Amino acid sequence: MAEIPDFKTLFRLDGKVAVITGGSTGIGYYIAASFMQAGASQVIVTSRKEQGLSEAVNKLNAIPDVPGRASYLVSNISTMEGVEKLTTDLQRVLPDGKLHILVNNAAASWGGSFEEYDDWKVAKTFDVNVRAVFNLTRKLQPYLMKAASKEDPARIIIVSSVGGIVVPHVGQTGAIAYSASKAAAHHLGRNFAMELVPHNITTNIIAPGWFPTRLANPAIEKAGGEEVAGSSNPMGRLGVPEDIAGVAVYLCSRAGRYINGEDISVDGGSRLLNASAANHIAKVRRSSRL
């Protein structure tokens, strides 16, 4: 047949329930807003700070013409106790025990030179970016299994970073522990993809480049600010909310149900740059302005 059945609903999330860690700001918030607008019935955002969560949920519930509702749970998933608490709290807000989407987005990062890097920063980075992803996914697997089917798998997204693929910065502007933790998150996602797919749960990784967010802004400022940092990207700009929103909705909708174990970079191609390519792009861009 020529037509795609039910194409109007191919990129919809109607009736879905999603949990997004670190969902009160930045990329997590962009994903939460996109899920609301794609028809999700319940979007639960989590982080450590209740004030930020409350403000985010108020904004999400003010989005016009959405059928679902946003809510929040305060959690510190950098510890096993925090993971256990969030798991217990979800029992209260998921009366049927079903969770269709888990977005592991919460992250921690510090920059600085390798020689002077504090051990507590290494520990905190891996606790949030790797251990929390492992432990929360393990604990929430029963919720995901209950919502999953062969025709419509439950979905896990790990929000990683292109810093887990390449080494974009070194020295004083480096973030070596962050990059290593995100590389671990990538491979954790591949393992989840194979471990959980027999239970009708798919796992994919989104690797953003620079988006103006609380986590990325210090590095963007060190690079000269948004305009300078954007001009060094092959596409001549930094990421914007819809760049992330489109990928997240795709992966969690019926359109993405056969995608499993993929890394999708959302960086305008910046991870592919080397000095020669960067100079060529800059030269072409300058000549086009003449």
Residue frames as qw, qx, qy, qz and C-alpha x, y, z in Angstrom:
[[0.000, 0.888, 0.460, 0.000, 0.00, 0.00, 0.00],
 [0.404, 0.590, -0.011, 0.698, 1.12, 3.55, -0.63],
 [0.282, -0.785, 0.065, -0.547, -0.01, 5.33, 2.51],
 [0.263, 0.186, -0.767, 0.555, 1.44, 5.14, 6.04],
 [0.449, -0.582, -0.660, -0.157, -1.33, 4.00, 8.41],
 [0.458, -0.821, -0.309, 0.144, -2.37, 6.54, 11.05],
 [0.572, 0.338, -0.086, 0.742, 0.32, 8.97, 9.96],
 [0.181, -0.775, -0.041, -0.605, -1.30, 11.82, 11.89],
 [0.723, -0.663, 0.102, -0.166, -0.48, 10.03, 15.14],
 [0.868, 0.260, -0.272, 0.323, 2.97, 8.78, 14.13],
 [0.390, 0.341, -0.383, 0.765, 4.78, 11.45, 16.15],
 [0.497, -0.609, -0.033, -0.617, 2.28, 11.66, 19.01],
 [0.233, 0.164, -0.837, 0.467, 2.61, 10.59, 22.65],
 [0.577, -0.362, -0.103, -0.725, -1.07, 10.51, 23.53],
 [0.884, -0.367, -0.159, -0.241, -1.77, 8.68, 26.78],
 [0.745, 0.214, -0.455, 0.438, 1.91, 8.25, 27.66],
 [0.554, -0.832, 0.013, 0.015, 3.41, 8.77, 31.12],
 [0.662, 0.505, -0.275, 0.481, 6.99, 10.06, 31.29],
 [0.601, -0.747, -0.020, 0.283, 9.57, 10.69, 34.00],
 [0.544, 0.691, -0.127, 0.458, 12.37, 13.16, 33.24],
 [0.666, -0.534, -0.174, 0.490, 15.24, 13.55, 35.69],
 [0.328, -0.310, 0.123, 0.884, 16.76, 17.01, 35.84],
 [0.214, 0.537, 0.694, 0.430, 13.59, 18.18, 34.13],
 [0.105, -0.842, -0.388, 0.361, 13.16, 21.62, 35.65],
 [0.019, 0.842, -0.233, -0.487, 15.69, 23.47, 33.47],
 [0.056, -0.547, 0.699, 0.457, 17.61, 23.30, 30.23],
 [0.325, 0.168, -0.814, -0.450, 17.42, 20.27, 28.00],
 [0.030, -0.240, -0.937, 0.251, 15.29, 18.33, 30.48],
 [0.269, 0.519, 0.389, -0.712, 12.72, 21.11, 30.47],
 [0.346, 0.388, -0.473, -0.711, 12.74, 21.30, 26.66],
 [0.226, -0.014, -0.955, -0.193, 11.98, 17.58, 26.53],
 [0.078, 0.384, 0.779, -0.490, 9.22, 17.93, 29.13],
 [0.329, 0.509, 0.072, -0.792, 7.57, 20.74, 27.16],
 [0.341, 0.280, -0.693, -0.571, 7.79, 18.75, 23.93],
 [0.108, -0.154, -0.980, 0.060, 6.20, 15.70, 25.55],
 [0.210, 0.473, 0.542, -0.662, 3.34, 17.85, 26.87],
 [0.382, 0.520, -0.180, -0.743, 2.74, 19.32, 23.40],
 [0.303, 0.201, -0.852, -0.377, 2.92, 15.86, 21.80],
 [0.697, -0.264, -0.350, -0.568, -0.02, 14.74, 23.94],
 [0.398, 0.052, -0.836, 0.374, 1.51, 12.92, 26.91],
 [0.514, -0.655, -0.464, -0.303, -1.04, 12.43, 29.67],
 [0.617, -0.783, 0.016, 0.078, 1.41, 12.82, 32.56],
 [0.594, 0.553, -0.319, 0.489, 4.93, 14.31, 32.62],
 [0.689, -0.711, -0.076, 0.118, 6.78, 13.99, 35.93],
 [0.448, 0.699, -0.336, 0.445, 9.94, 16.08, 36.32],
 [0.793, -0.546, -0.162, 0.218, 12.46, 15.52, 39.08],
 [0.446, 0.583, -0.340, 0.588, 15.44, 17.33, 40.56],
 [0.481, -0.169, -0.612, 0.605, 16.89, 18.27, 43.94],
 [0.041, -0.110, -0.233, 0.965, 15.38, 21.77, 44.24],
 [0.159, 0.570, 0.792, -0.148, 11.67, 22.11, 44.85],
 [0.136, 0.717, 0.121, -0.673, 11.40, 25.80, 43.96],
 [0.091, 0.405, -0.625, -0.661, 12.78, 25.24, 40.49],
 [0.052, 0.200, 0.962, 0.179, 10.53, 22.22, 40.01],
 [0.150, 0.649, 0.616, -0.421, 7.45, 24.15, 41.09],
 [0.161, 0.665, -0.155, -0.713, 8.22, 26.99, 38.69],
 [0.040, 0.223, -0.822, -0.523, 8.85, 24.57, 35.84],
 [0.092, 0.364, 0.927, -0.009, 5.62, 22.66, 36.42],
 [0.189, 0.699, 0.364, -0.586, 3.63, 25.90, 36.54],
 [0.176, 0.554, -0.431, -0.691, 5.05, 26.85, 33.14],
 [0.001, -0.033, 0.946, 0.322, 4.43, 23.39, 31.69],
 [0.114, 0.509, 0.831, -0.191, 0.81, 23.38, 32.86],
 [0.181, 0.704, 0.140, -0.672, 0.32, 26.83, 31.35],
 [0.081, -0.166, 0.725, 0.664, 1.11, 25.58, 27.84],
 [0.594, 0.253, 0.134, -0.752, -2.15, 26.04, 25.91],
 [0.816, 0.298, -0.216, -0.445, -4.14, 23.22, 24.33],
 [0.287, 0.332, -0.894, 0.091, -2.35, 20.26, 25.92],
 [0.749, -0.325, -0.420, -0.397, -4.37, 17.31, 27.25],
 [0.770, -0.168, -0.527, 0.317, -2.00, 16.19, 30.00],
 [0.392, -0.905, 0.053, -0.158, -0.63, 17.52, 33.25],
 [0.528, 0.461, -0.536, 0.471, 2.85, 18.03, 34.61],
 [0.693, -0.711, -0.021, -0.118, 3.89, 17.28, 38.18],
 [0.333, 0.672, -0.577, 0.322, 7.14, 16.98, 40.10],
 [0.883, -0.426, -0.169, 0.095, 8.98, 14.86, 42.62],
 [0.080, -0.879, 0.451, -0.133, 11.94, 16.14, 44.62],
 [0.986, -0.092, 0.052, 0.130, 14.82, 13.68, 44.46],
 [0.056, -0.816, 0.562, 0.125, 18.58, 13.46, 44.77],
 [0.980, 0.177, 0.001, -0.092, 19.45, 10.50, 42.59],
 [0.346, 0.699, -0.588, 0.213, 23.20, 10.88, 43.13],
 [0.237, -0.337, 0.826, -0.384, 22.74, 8.52, 46.10],
 [0.259, -0.147, -0.936, -0.186, 21.15, 5.10, 46.29],
 [0.012, 0.430, 0.694, -0.578, 18.90, 6.43, 49.04],
 [0.267, 0.436, -0.047, -0.858, 17.66, 9.11, 46.66],
 [0.335, 0.110, -0.773, -0.527, 16.98, 6.54, 43.95],
 [0.170, -0.280, -0.929, 0.172, 15.04, 4.40, 46.42],
 [0.117, 0.459, 0.439, -0.763, 13.02, 7.42, 47.56],
 [0.342, 0.331, -0.339, -0.811, 12.10, 8.39, 44.00],
 [0.295, -0.034, -0.912, -0.284, 11.09, 4.82, 43.24],
 [0.084, -0.397, -0.818, 0.407, 8.82, 4.77, 46.30],
 [0.183, 0.452, 0.163, -0.858, 7.36, 8.21, 45.50],
 [0.307, 0.177, -0.613, -0.706, 6.48, 7.03, 42.00],
 [0.129, -0.257, -0.957, 0.027, 4.37, 4.24, 43.46],
 [0.079, 0.529, 0.538, -0.652, 2.14, 6.98, 44.86],
 [0.282, 0.573, -0.090, -0.764, 1.71, 8.93, 41.62],
 [0.391, 0.241, -0.739, -0.493, 1.50, 5.95, 39.25],
 [0.673, -0.124, 0.474, -0.554, -1.55, 4.09, 40.59],
 [0.937, 0.274, 0.009, -0.217, -1.55, 1.57, 37.73],
 [0.717, -0.447, 0.445, 0.296, 2.21, 1.10, 38.00],
 [0.732, 0.478, 0.346, 0.341, 2.82, 1.95, 34.34],
 [0.144, -0.789, 0.225, 0.553, 5.65, 4.15, 33.05],
 [0.785, 0.578, 0.215, 0.059, 6.01, 4.48, 29.29],
 [0.531, 0.697, -0.154, 0.457, 9.08, 6.74, 29.09],
 [0.637, -0.678, -0.018, 0.367, 12.13, 7.31, 31.31],
 [0.470, 0.784, -0.123, 0.386, 14.48, 10.14, 30.36],
 [0.739, -0.460, -0.095, 0.484, 17.77, 9.98, 32.27],
 [0.355, 0.809, 0.086, 0.461, 18.77, 13.61, 31.86],
 [0.461, -0.883, 0.085, 0.034, 20.14, 14.80, 35.23],
 [0.783, 0.364, -0.165, 0.476, 23.84, 15.63, 34.98],
 [0.451, -0.850, 0.074, 0.263, 26.76, 17.14, 36.87],
 [0.736, 0.466, 0.007, 0.491, 29.90, 18.75, 35.48],
 [0.327, -0.878, 0.112, 0.331, 32.91, 20.76, 36.57],
 [0.675, 0.676, -0.142, 0.259, 35.69, 22.13, 34.40],
 [0.376, -0.852, 0.364, 0.020, 39.31, 22.70, 35.23],
 [0.347, 0.631, -0.692, -0.049, 42.79, 21.38, 34.69],
 [0.880, -0.033, -0.471, -0.049, 43.51, 17.68, 35.04],
 [0.496, 0.236, -0.596, 0.586, 46.38, 18.24, 37.48],
 [0.082, -0.155, 0.460, -0.870, 44.28, 20.23, 39.96],
 [0.588, -0.275, -0.461, -0.605, 40.97, 18.38, 39.69],
 [0.402, -0.338, 0.612, -0.592, 39.37, 17.54, 43.06],
 [0.083, -0.012, -0.995, -0.057, 38.45, 13.93, 43.75],
 [0.277, 0.404, 0.678, -0.549, 35.02, 14.88, 45.15],
 [0.447, 0.522, -0.157, -0.709, 34.17, 16.38, 41.77],
 [0.280, 0.240, -0.872, -0.320, 35.11, 13.13, 40.04],
 [0.046, 0.184, 0.941, -0.282, 32.95, 11.16, 42.46],
 [0.349, 0.493, 0.399, -0.690, 29.96, 13.49, 42.16],
 [0.390, 0.456, -0.448, -0.663, 30.18, 13.53, 38.36],
 [0.291, 0.103, -0.928, -0.211, 30.14, 9.75, 38.08],
 [0.141, 0.257, 0.817, -0.496, 27.50, 9.41, 40.80],
 [0.432, 0.531, 0.241, -0.688, 25.04, 11.56, 38.84],
 [0.448, 0.553, -0.424, -0.560, 26.01, 10.80, 35.24],
 [0.437, 0.244, -0.850, -0.162, 26.58, 7.04, 35.49],
 [0.060, -0.065, -0.918, 0.386, 25.57, 5.41, 38.79],
 [0.396, 0.299, 0.400, -0.771, 22.24, 7.24, 38.97],
 [0.584, 0.326, -0.422, -0.612, 21.38, 6.22, 35.40],
 [0.374, 0.132, -0.918, -0.016, 22.24, 2.59, 36.15],
 [0.007, -0.142, -0.839, 0.525, 20.41, 2.41, 39.48],
 [0.437, 0.306, 0.239, -0.812, 17.30, 4.38, 38.54],
 [0.575, 0.265, -0.555, -0.539, 16.81, 2.41, 35.34],
 [0.302, 0.046, -0.944, 0.126, 17.21, -0.84, 37.27],
 [0.117, 0.225, 0.712, -0.655, 14.67, 0.22, 39.90],
 [0.477, 0.399, 0.115, -0.774, 12.13, 1.54, 37.39],
 [0.141, 0.168, -0.874, -0.434, 12.36, -1.45, 35.06],
 [0.112, 0.349, 0.916, -0.163, 9.17, -3.04, 36.54],
 [0.270, 0.648, 0.290, -0.651, 7.18, 0.15, 35.81],
 [0.245, 0.513, -0.514, -0.642, 8.46, 0.21, 32.24],
 [0.007, 0.021, -0.981, -0.192, 7.75, -3.49, 31.71],
 [0.235, 0.468, 0.755, -0.393, 4.18, -3.03, 32.86],
 [0.345, 0.708, 0.075, -0.612, 3.58, -0.36, 30.21],
 [0.042, 0.499, -0.691, -0.522, 5.50, -2.11, 27.41],
 [0.847, 0.287, 0.406, -0.186, 4.35, -4.30, 24.56],
 [0.625, -0.003, 0.557, 0.547, 5.99, -5.74, 21.47],
 [0.326, 0.709, 0.475, 0.407, 3.94, -3.39, 19.27],
 [0.046, -0.895, 0.013, -0.443, 4.62, -0.35, 21.48],
 [0.707, -0.055, -0.471, 0.525, 7.80, -0.71, 23.57],
 [0.385, -0.890, -0.108, 0.220, 8.53, 1.37, 26.63],
 [0.565, 0.680, -0.113, 0.453, 11.35, 3.83, 25.98],
 [0.599, -0.651, -0.023, 0.466, 14.49, 4.88, 27.80],
 [0.460, 0.797, -0.066, 0.385, 16.46, 7.91, 26.70],
 [0.657, -0.481, -0.070, 0.576, 19.87, 8.73, 28.12],
 [0.250, 0.960, -0.013, 0.125, 20.83, 12.35, 27.55],
 [0.810, -0.201, 0.056, 0.548, 24.58, 12.20, 27.15],
 [0.002, -0.905, 0.149, 0.399, 26.91, 14.67, 25.39],
 [0.748, 0.624, -0.186, 0.127, 29.15, 14.89, 22.35],
 [0.119, -0.765, 0.582, -0.248, 31.84, 15.22, 25.02],
 [0.776, -0.226, 0.572, -0.142, 31.36, 11.49, 25.50],
 [0.858, 0.461, 0.211, 0.085, 32.32, 10.90, 21.84],
 [0.582, 0.599, -0.126, 0.535, 35.15, 13.36, 21.19],
 [0.544, -0.462, -0.265, 0.648, 37.60, 15.42, 23.27],
 [0.243, 0.856, 0.297, 0.347, 36.48, 18.97, 22.56],
 [0.092, -0.900, 0.218, -0.366, 38.50, 20.77, 25.26],
 [0.817, -0.107, -0.386, 0.416, 41.61, 20.19, 27.35],
 [0.340, 0.234, -0.299, 0.860, 43.63, 22.05, 29.94],
 [0.069, 0.120, 0.466, -0.874, 41.94, 24.77, 31.97],
 [0.560, 0.130, -0.098, -0.813, 38.81, 24.59, 29.79],
 [0.400, 0.072, -0.894, -0.189, 38.69, 20.80, 29.88],
 [0.699, -0.256, 0.274, -0.608, 36.06, 18.66, 31.60],
 [0.314, 0.334, -0.882, -0.111, 37.80, 15.30, 31.59],
 [0.199, 0.073, 0.892, -0.399, 35.68, 13.63, 34.28],
 [0.565, 0.436, 0.251, -0.654, 32.48, 14.79, 32.60],
 [0.532, 0.488, -0.536, -0.439, 33.64, 13.52, 29.20],
 [0.155, 0.208, -0.963, 0.070, 34.63, 10.14, 30.66],
 [0.347, 0.204, 0.738, -0.542, 31.33, 9.83, 32.51],
 [0.613, 0.487, 0.032, -0.622, 29.37, 10.59, 29.36],
 [0.412, 0.394, -0.777, -0.266, 31.36, 8.01, 27.40],
 [0.062, -0.001, 0.951, -0.302, 30.34, 5.55, 30.10],
 [0.489, 0.366, 0.429, -0.666, 26.71, 6.67, 29.76],
 [0.551, 0.450, -0.447, -0.542, 26.85, 5.97, 26.02],
 [0.351, 0.215, -0.909, -0.064, 28.02, 2.41, 26.57],
 [0.241, 0.128, 0.780, -0.563, 25.59, 1.94, 29.43],
 [0.589, 0.392, 0.078, -0.703, 22.83, 2.80, 26.97],
 [0.534, 0.359, -0.684, -0.345, 24.06, 0.20, 24.50],
 [0.108, 0.070, -0.955, 0.268, 24.06, -2.40, 27.26],
 [0.420, 0.262, 0.521, -0.696, 20.54, -1.41, 28.31],
 [0.571, 0.377, -0.321, -0.655, 19.45, -1.75, 24.68],
 [0.521, 0.188, -0.819, -0.149, 20.41, -5.41, 24.64],
 [0.048, 0.000, -0.859, 0.510, 19.58, -6.20, 28.26],
 [0.321, 0.299, 0.512, -0.739, 16.07, -4.76, 28.26],
 [0.427, 0.227, -0.454, -0.748, 14.78, -5.32, 24.73],
 [0.269, -0.132, -0.948, -0.103, 13.55, -8.84, 25.59],
 [0.031, -0.486, -0.693, 0.532, 11.20, -7.03, 28.00],
 [0.228, 0.736, 0.511, 0.381, 9.98, -4.75, 25.16],
 [0.243, -0.910, -0.041, 0.334, 11.98, -1.76, 26.38],
 [0.680, 0.536, 0.044, 0.498, 14.20, 0.18, 23.96],
 [0.456, -0.741, -0.004, 0.494, 17.08, 2.44, 24.92],
 [0.577, 0.619, 0.141, 0.514, 18.66, 5.24, 22.91],
 [0.499, -0.477, -0.115, 0.714, 21.16, 7.98, 23.61],
 [0.274, 0.913, 0.186, 0.238, 20.87, 11.66, 22.69],
 [0.654, -0.252, -0.033, 0.713, 24.22, 13.48, 22.64],
 [0.149, 0.968, 0.203, 0.005, 23.74, 17.27, 22.59],
 [0.536, 0.318, -0.113, 0.774, 26.42, 19.74, 21.68],
 [0.157, -0.137, -0.357, 0.911, 26.29, 23.23, 23.12],
 [0.186, -0.720, -0.548, -0.383, 22.90, 24.55, 24.08],
 [0.009, -0.479, 0.311, -0.821, 22.64, 27.69, 26.24],
 [0.736, -0.505, -0.419, -0.169, 21.78, 25.99, 29.54],
 [0.499, -0.815, 0.249, -0.155, 22.91, 26.28, 33.15],
 [0.891, -0.236, 0.305, 0.238, 25.23, 23.29, 32.70],
 [0.724, 0.369, 0.258, 0.523, 26.81, 24.48, 29.45],
 [0.090, 0.977, 0.103, 0.165, 26.89, 28.25, 30.01],
 [0.493, -0.765, 0.303, 0.281, 30.21, 28.35, 31.93],
 [0.653, -0.050, 0.558, 0.510, 31.97, 26.59, 29.04],
 [0.388, 0.746, 0.424, 0.336, 30.19, 28.79, 26.49],
 [0.149, -0.987, 0.019, 0.049, 31.34, 31.88, 28.34],
 [0.593, -0.528, 0.447, 0.411, 34.93, 30.61, 28.42],
 [0.591, 0.264, 0.583, 0.491, 34.69, 30.17, 24.65],
 [0.147, 0.009, 0.204, 0.968, 33.78, 33.84, 24.21],
 [0.408, 0.290, 0.327, -0.801, 30.01, 33.81, 24.68],
 [0.673, 0.385, 0.604, -0.188, 27.08, 32.54, 22.65],
 [0.532, 0.801, -0.078, -0.265, 27.86, 34.49, 19.47],
 [0.085, 0.684, -0.714, -0.120, 31.50, 33.41, 19.33],
 [0.445, -0.130, 0.880, -0.105, 30.73, 29.83, 20.33],
 [0.681, 0.511, 0.443, -0.279, 27.93, 29.66, 17.78],
 [0.441, 0.800, -0.294, -0.280, 30.10, 30.99, 14.98],
 [0.086, -0.522, 0.844, 0.087, 32.56, 28.14, 15.52],
 [0.648, 0.162, 0.715, -0.205, 29.82, 25.56, 14.87],
 [0.268, 0.066, 0.741, 0.612, 29.53, 24.26, 11.27],
 [0.050, 0.678, 0.687, 0.256, 25.92, 25.51, 11.21],
 [0.166, 0.426, -0.018, 0.889, 26.89, 28.89, 12.61],
 [0.491, -0.536, 0.037, -0.686, 24.75, 28.72, 15.75],
 [0.141, -0.189, 0.873, -0.428, 24.19, 26.97, 19.06],
 [0.158, -0.318, -0.921, -0.158, 21.35, 24.53, 19.69],
 [0.384, -0.190, 0.073, -0.901, 17.79, 25.73, 20.34],
 [0.542, -0.073, 0.664, -0.509, 14.97, 23.92, 22.21],
 [0.836, 0.339, 0.064, -0.426, 13.23, 22.49, 19.16],
 [0.445, 0.545, -0.708, -0.067, 16.45, 20.77, 18.08],
 [0.072, -0.182, 0.916, -0.351, 16.24, 18.54, 21.14],
 [0.597, 0.170, 0.424, -0.659, 12.44, 18.38, 21.22],
 [0.725, 0.405, -0.313, -0.461, 12.15, 16.86, 17.76],
 [0.411, 0.343, -0.842, 0.061, 14.62, 14.05, 18.45],
 [0.190, -0.088, 0.808, -0.551, 13.12, 13.20, 21.85],
 [0.679, 0.249, 0.258, -0.641, 9.55, 13.05, 20.56],
 [0.655, 0.423, -0.538, -0.321, 10.64, 10.97, 17.56],
 [0.256, 0.287, -0.901, 0.200, 12.39, 8.39, 19.72],
 [0.209, 0.069, 0.785, -0.578, 9.46, 8.08, 22.14],
 [0.633, 0.313, 0.063, -0.706, 6.64, 8.10, 19.59],
 [0.885, 0.225, 0.399, -0.088, 5.41, 5.33, 17.31],
 [0.560, 0.792, -0.243, -0.012, 7.81, 6.70, 14.68],
 [0.117, 0.693, -0.680, 0.210, 10.77, 5.57, 16.80],
 [0.848, -0.308, 0.285, -0.325, 9.55, 2.23, 18.10],
 [0.968, 0.199, -0.009, 0.152, 12.04, 0.20, 16.00],
 [0.328, 0.740, -0.396, 0.434, 15.08, 2.27, 17.04],
 [0.834, -0.552, 0.001, 0.001, 17.21, 0.65, 19.72],
 [0.796, -0.328, 0.152, 0.485, 20.77, 1.24, 20.92],
 [0.507, 0.636, 0.182, 0.552, 21.43, 4.31, 18.79],
 [0.361, -0.501, -0.129, 0.776, 23.54, 7.37, 19.61],
 [0.307, 0.781, 0.399, 0.369, 22.07, 10.50, 18.04],
 [0.408, -0.242, -0.107, 0.874, 24.29, 13.58, 18.16],
 [0.102, 0.890, 0.422, 0.139, 22.48, 16.92, 18.16],
 [0.496, -0.610, 0.072, 0.613, 25.38, 19.31, 17.67],
 [0.380, 0.869, -0.062, -0.310, 25.24, 20.75, 14.15],
 [0.866, 0.426, -0.138, 0.223, 28.19, 18.53, 13.20],
 [0.104, -0.899, 0.380, -0.190, 30.66, 20.14, 15.60],
 [0.797, -0.399, 0.452, 0.038, 32.03, 16.76, 16.74],
 [0.855, 0.369, 0.256, 0.261, 33.34, 16.23, 13.19],
 [0.210, 0.960, -0.151, 0.104, 35.45, 19.36, 13.14],
 [0.779, -0.232, 0.000, 0.583, 39.21, 19.40, 13.07],
 [0.217, -0.635, 0.058, 0.739, 41.42, 22.45, 12.65],
 [0.158, -0.044, 0.637, 0.753, 41.47, 22.19, 8.86],
 [0.037, -0.566, -0.772, -0.287, 37.71, 21.80, 8.57],
 [0.201, -0.784, -0.405, 0.425, 37.08, 24.63, 11.02],
 [0.199, -0.478, 0.248, 0.819, 39.34, 26.99, 9.06],
 [0.086, 0.185, 0.742, 0.639, 37.65, 26.03, 5.78],
 [0.099, -0.705, -0.702, -0.039, 34.15, 26.64, 7.18],
 [0.221, -0.742, -0.187, 0.605, 35.21, 29.99, 8.64],
 [0.193, -0.259, 0.464, 0.825, 36.74, 31.02, 5.29],
 [0.009, 0.400, 0.779, 0.483, 33.60, 30.07, 3.34],
 [0.167, -0.772, -0.578, 0.205, 31.40, 31.87, 5.84],
 [0.220, -0.616, 0.029, 0.756, 33.52, 35.04, 5.62],
 [0.132, -0.060, 0.605, 0.783, 33.46, 35.01, 1.82],
 [0.030, -0.558, -0.789, -0.255, 29.68, 34.59, 1.75],
 [0.180, -0.796, -0.401, 0.416, 29.35, 37.82, 3.73],
 [0.301, -0.291, 0.269, 0.867, 31.40, 39.89, 1.29]]
